[in-house]
Amino acid sequence: MSQEKILIIGGGLGGLALACRLAKQGNAVEVFERHASVGGRVAQKKVKGYTIDLGPTFMLMPGEFEELFTYCGRDMRDYVPIQRLDPCYRLHFADQTHMDFYSGLPEMLHELKRFAQQDLQGYLNFLAYQQEKYAVVYENFITQPADSLSKIALSPQIFELLNLDGFISMWDHAAKFFSDEHLRLGFSFQSMYLGESPLATPGTYSIIPFVELTQGVWYPTQGIRSIVDGIAKLAKELGVKVHVKAAVQEIIIDEQRRATGIRLENGAIVTADRIVSNLDLPATYVKLIPASKRAIYTDKKVNALKYSSSAFMLFLGVDKDYAQLEHHNVFFCKDYLHNFKQLFDTMEVPQDPSVYVNVPTRTNPKLAPKGKHLLYVLVPVPIRPQRDGKAWDWNLEKEGFADAIITQLEARGLNDLRKHIRMKEVFTPHDWEALGGMHLGSTFGLSPIFFQSSVFRPKQKSEEFKSLYFVGASTHPGSGMPMVLISARTCQQLIQRDSLERNA
Ligand SMILES: Cc1cc2nc3c(=O)[nH]c(=O)nc-3n(C[C@H](O)[C@H](O)[C@H](O)COP(=O)(O)OP(=O)(O)OC[C@H]3O[C@@H](n4cnc5c(N)ncnc54)[C@H](O)[C@@H]3O)c2cc1C
């Protein structure tokens, strides 16, 4: 492959990973990031001695992270030390029972015997089934560039798979294996990692709990942000030029419908052989390409796509160790199905939501002042929120909502939480929109519903402009850090293929 000049808009995880890969191949790569630091949603903030990772907390599929460093001739552990978490997480149910999920089979079976003995065989059947499915899905769907998927989708194997799980929800899929309602929830709530309800997410995604069991749930010892810092260091070593405070205003499209360069907000124009956008795909079309040039991704089409939920965040520094909390915890509300419907159907800001609580100081005490703990509280909330038929303004409602969540957590056993708070930070969907620039403030990007997954997801190679590509959560294969790293790999393959064709 001859050397090309390639520009990447956005220094999120996907943009940085792709930059490393392309630079390793000998290309001249420049990243343009609008903020003062790279990382996008993998952001960090320091407040009163607390180090707060604002976005991701779960590190799944560590092999995908390792693969990037290995590809670039490095050992990831020299850049990002990681450790395995066991238990992976604790599920706190509304009836005050709790269940731990482990990444060791003996521990998991022991916990199931304690919690729902009658579903033990169902669990073994679930694992055997997911193992077979995972091999097919990973090899044929997830890690293949999206443009070759149409051929694969016609194979009998995939057709069978789609028939089995593509058209059934994760929620209904779980019912095939588990009679206990808690387990049904425990083996389907993982759709919320992608910002979607288990009632709408295809059963194909039920491989997630299998992946957690077999590959583990990991944590970068120095905090999640160290993933981005490690990849940014790697990019620098490979000669990638990273421009910060360099917001892109427009992708320049010529008469032949080829992307030839970018115009920065300061008016500067930079040209290149290829342009990749790491900015959220729907936002790229709407914000960076004039409507008059777009025939497929018109504003109407982009707005008609289905978006994942948004997130309301509360970060609390506390001077008490709540022993019942593991590193990762989910508190399910009483009527969780109603909660999912509020988030995705009625767009109602829930009064009794399910809540995720992360305690990173359980694993790394240095993230808080001595003797204190940091609680990261995430409440999934709808995009375009409303309550009682009225539009909901997060700027007006954020303190009241935060207070209601604290009250709810106290009622769920975090006794006197309010009294023990020494630091409080609120981060609303507006803040997410300002940080990542995601369309409609959808923090997790395009929803993983059937018609937006795999062959149906907007393509990494632009369907209407030559030399324009996409990398990141709203394109193939989907949301979440490991998927975004795979997105960088498949994007690189597409670019390499096009480059070879051009030079043939
Ligand atoms: C609250 C939350 C919790 C999450 N939890 C997890 C988790 O536990 N585990 C997990 O694996 N994943 C998790 N995720 C998902 C994960 O963070 C994302 O899928 C991933 O970080 C997305 O990376 P990206 O490269 O697609 O884009 P982004 O991180 O969105 O990066 C896009 C970049 O483009 C920049 N940009 C935007 N506009 C412009 C412009 N005009 N010019 C130049 N630059 C621009 C942005 O500033 C940003 O840096 C979570 C996400 C959120 C929000």
The ligand as an ORCA input file, in Angstrom:
! r2SCAN-3c Opt
* xyz 0 1
  C     -22.182      7.170     30.203
  C     -21.511      6.181     29.313
  C     -21.126      4.958     29.820
  C     -20.497      4.026     28.993
  N     -20.087      2.846     29.526
  C     -19.362      2.000     28.779
  C     -18.735      0.876     29.381
  O     -18.845      0.662     30.595
  N     -17.997      0.048     28.589
  C     -17.834      0.290     27.254
  O     -17.141     -0.492     26.583
  N     -18.394      1.366     26.665
  C     -19.140      2.229     27.392
  N     -19.673      3.340     26.833
  C     -19.596      3.515     25.372
  C     -18.254      4.048     24.919
  O     -17.851      5.116     25.727
  C     -18.390      4.539     23.475
  O     -18.984      3.538     22.659
  C     -17.059      4.929     22.866
  O     -16.243      5.642     23.766
  C     -17.347      5.762     21.638
  O     -16.146      6.108     21.017
  P     -16.156      6.807     19.584
  O     -14.769      6.765     19.087
  O     -17.207      6.219     18.734
  O     -16.664      8.295     19.765
  P     -16.557      9.512     20.771
  O     -16.008      9.107     22.077
  O     -17.894     10.138     20.776
  O     -15.504     10.472     20.057
  C     -15.851     11.400     19.071
  C     -14.858     12.537     19.133
  O     -15.167     13.469     18.088
  C     -14.939     14.792     18.609
  N     -15.672     15.746     17.789
  C     -17.010     15.961     17.774
  N     -17.310     16.915     16.862
  C     -16.151     17.315     16.302
  C     -15.812     18.280     15.309
  N     -16.754     19.018     14.691
  N     -14.510     18.455     14.982
  C     -13.533     17.710     15.585
  N     -13.810     16.788     16.555
  C     -15.090     16.594     16.893
  C     -15.472     14.679     20.036
  O     -15.006     15.737     20.850
  C     -14.915     13.315     20.449
  O     -13.617     13.414     20.985
  C     -20.291      4.307     27.623
  C     -20.685      5.546     27.111
  C     -21.271      6.475     27.943
  C     -21.649      7.801     27.379
*
